[in-house]
Amino acid sequence: MKNPDLIVIGAGAAGLMCAITAAKRGRRVLVLERSNKIGKKILMSGGGRCNFTNLHVTPERFISGNPHFCKSALSRYTQWDFIELVEQHGIEYFEKETVNGLSGQLFCKQSSKLIVKMLLDECREAGVSIRLDCETDALFHENAWWMPEGRRGSSKQAGAPASGFQLKTNQGNFAAESLVVASGALSIPSLGGSGIAYQLADRFGLHRTATRAGLVPFTFTGQVHEVCKRLAGVSTEVSLFNERQSFREDILFTHRGLSGPAALQLSSYWLPGEAISMDLLPGENASAMLKGLKQSQPKHLLRTCLDRWLPRKLALELEQQRWADLSETALAEWPGARLEAIGRFLNAWSLKPAGTEGYRTAEVTLGGIDTHGLSSRTMASSTPGLYFIGEAVDVTGHLGGFNFQWAWSSGYAAGQAV
């Protein structure tokens, strides 16, 4: 495409939705993707089935320095709009059931490839042009210019256009009146994530909030790390919490620490140096329950009683850590104070993560481009024709399809305005 009206940087969920929406309005759209494949994050999502949205999308399921910012986009392109698109393309889907019942999380019955195919079919029908393996080497706009960090060059390499944006790439120069940055963020760099959007935001005077890995497993050191290694592969339902948030879902012990839905969710509300707590018997007053078991099953060992709630391997590990001296003692012989202490521990096992696995495995990047510099209705910045959408913006959803919905909604908002 020689003379596009709009250039979109990034062929992920947000970028493709923006391109489709704008093209259906008659705009000539060119999408530039630096990797060799479209929608890599879509393809790997949900174990290859793509958790493409959630039935229960509300602004409260999103984290942002401005909690009201996401409301406009989410209301203008809802989960029901995307579900309708999926159904139009004949893609079968199902709602995932979790420990809390039906979760609202929607997955493809077959493969996430169907979502990518759907988006590509929509692009072809609307006349969107896509270039893969297209690396942006420089960008020029009026008196401003930008080059990726680490690149050498100067503004003299190409003349800045009188208006609009000119991009110098490894596949030639492209110019358009409008530019939408949908290049993702820092999470899972192997799937194409980068900090280009942040660099561009800096260059055009937008502020950024601090970024960190979100929806990411916790790591531990010392004794807790050794416990996690011994329990690697064990999963159980817990309530994982800190002072700000609590999630009752499954956790998974790994060779590095804790993963699973509860851990991933809480990681978005955790700050380095803080402790977290794990309730191994959510919904139960463990101390009262143990005292009741002492009366009803006095000849049983504690580990045997805990089989009803905990995996045996976990119960045995806790036994070695907390009541090894009473491991072969019937409950009738246990001191009441000791049962009380074990009960408190089971309801609030305090753990202090050493950190997280970082951006390498993080599903999202928390923080990003400050929303106070963007229009909540259009995603436009103060620079005419420049828009930022998707993960690079300081809007992060909970686990369960919410981040894809933000991609669809923010992409649609920009596509309607550009």
Secondary structure, 3 states (H helix, E strand, C coil): CCCCCEEEECCCHHHHHHHHHHHHCCCCEEEECCCCCCCHHHHHHHHHCCEEEECCCCHHHEECCCCCCHHHHHHHCCHHHHHHHHHHCCCCEEEEEECCEEEEEEEECCCCHHHHHHHHHHHHHHCCEEECCCCEEEEEECCEEECCCCCCCCHHHCCCCCCCEEEEECCEEEEECEEEECCCCCCCHHHCCCCHHHHHHHHCCCCEEEEEEECCCEECCHHHHHHHHHCCCCEEEEEEECCCCEEEEEEEECCCEEECHHHHHHHCCCCCCCCEEEECCCCCCHHHHHHHHHHHCCCCCHHHHHCCCCCHHHHHHHHHHHCHHHCCCCHHHCCHHHHHHHHHHHHCEEECCCEECHHHCCCEEEEEECHHHCCCCCCECCCCCEEECHHHECCEECCCCHHHHHHHHHHHHHHHHC
